[in-house]
Amino acid sequence: MADEEKASGPLAWIKTAKEKIRAFAYRGEPQRSEPPRVGVALAGGFARGIAHIGVLRVLREAGIPIDYVAGTSVGALIGAAFCGGASLEEMAKIGAVTTFADFGRWTPSWLGLATNQRLEKFLARFTPVRTFEELQTPLAIATTDIIDGVTVYYSHGDIIPPLRGSCAYPGLFVPIQHENRTLVDGFLTAPVPIEGVLLLGADIVIAVYLESGNIEQPRTMTDILSRSFNIMQRHADFAWRAQADITIEPDVKQFVWDDFTRTPDMVAAGELAALHALPQIRAALRGEKRDSAAGGNLSPAILK
C-alpha cells in the first residue's frame, strides 16, 4: 500500500495548486500540447447505479477519454468492472438478472442485517482482476471510516476489501474491517467521489449523480433505511457540484433500490443524460472549462 496522503482541509486546493504550478512552470513558454486528463466520478445508488453503464457507453462511443475513475458504493462496483476491462454489454446483461442474493446474504447481527461477502464472486463474473495495479484504468474507491468520520480512498492493493466497505450500507450490511479501519458505505461522506479523481490527477471532472425518488410506500426495513439516507442526501452539502466541471444526472427517480429487472430502462436513462452532456464535455476538452475551483469545500479525505 502507498503511504497515506492526508488532505486536512477543503480540497479545492488540489485544482488550484495544479493550475498555479503549471502557470509557473510554463510562464513565458508555449503551453504543453498534452490533452487534459479526464476523470469520471460515479455516485452510489443501489440498482440505480446501472445507469452508469449507459453513461460510460455514450462516453466510449463518442470517443471521450476516461483517464481516471472514482466510485462510491455501486459506482465503485461499476468502476471496478469497467476499469478491469469488462464489456459494458456484458455488465448490462448480468445486471438485468441480478438479485440481492448475488452480492448479499442475510446474517442478522448487532452490526447489520446482512453480509456482502459475496461481492468478491460477483465482481469475478465481470473481471478476473483482484488488485488495483492490474486495472486497465486507474481507480479510486471511496469508503467511509465510521470511527473517524472521514472519507478514505483506496487506489492500491487488494480491490475486494475497499469495494465491500464502499458497498456496506449502514444498518443493512455489516461494516468491513480493513487495515485497522472500520469501513462503511462511501456514500456517507462522498456521495459523488470528486476527490478521488482529483487525487488521481484528473484535470477535467465528470460527475455522475443519481438522485432517488420516493414513489411508493416503504415495504421493508431496507426501504426505510434507504429512504432515510435519501432524505439526508437531499439536505447534505452539495459542495461536490462546485468541483465538477460537468455533472450528468440520469433521471432514475422512478426506480427503487432493487429494480434490477428494469436494467434496460436505467441504462437508457444514463445514455440519454450523457448524450445531453456531450456538448459541455467537448467544450471542456477544447479548453473552455469553467473555473470550478473557486467555490465549494469538500470534506477531508485520505488517499491510500
RADAKA-V187631 format. One record per run of one state. SS is the DSSP state (H for helix, E for strand, - for the rest). FROM is the first residue (numbers start at 1). LEN is the number of residues. If there is no record, write none. Layout:
SS & FROM & LEN
SS & FROM & LEN
This chain:
- & 1 & 4
E & 5 & 3
- & 8 & 4
H & 12 & 14
- & 26 & 12
E & 38 & 5
- & 43 & 3
H & 46 & 16
- & 62 & 6
E & 68 & 5
- & 73 & 1
H & 74 & 10
- & 84 & 4
H & 88 & 9
- & 97 & 3
H & 100 & 4
- & 104 & 1
E & 105 & 2
- & 107 & 5
E & 112 & 4
- & 116 & 3
H & 119 & 6
- & 125 & 6
E & 131 & 1
H & 132 & 3
- & 135 & 3
E & 138 & 8
- & 146 & 4
E & 150 & 5
- & 155 & 3
E & 158 & 1
H & 159 & 8
- & 167 & 4
E & 171 & 3
- & 174 & 2
E & 176 & 3
- & 179 & 2
E & 181 & 5
H & 186 & 3
- & 189 & 5
H & 194 & 7
- & 201 & 3
E & 204 & 5
- & 209 & 12
H & 221 & 14
- & 235 & 5
H & 240 & 4
- & 244 & 2
E & 246 & 3
- & 249 & 11
H & 260 & 26
- & 286 & 6
H & 292 & 3
- & 295 & 6
E & 301 & 3
- & 304 & 1
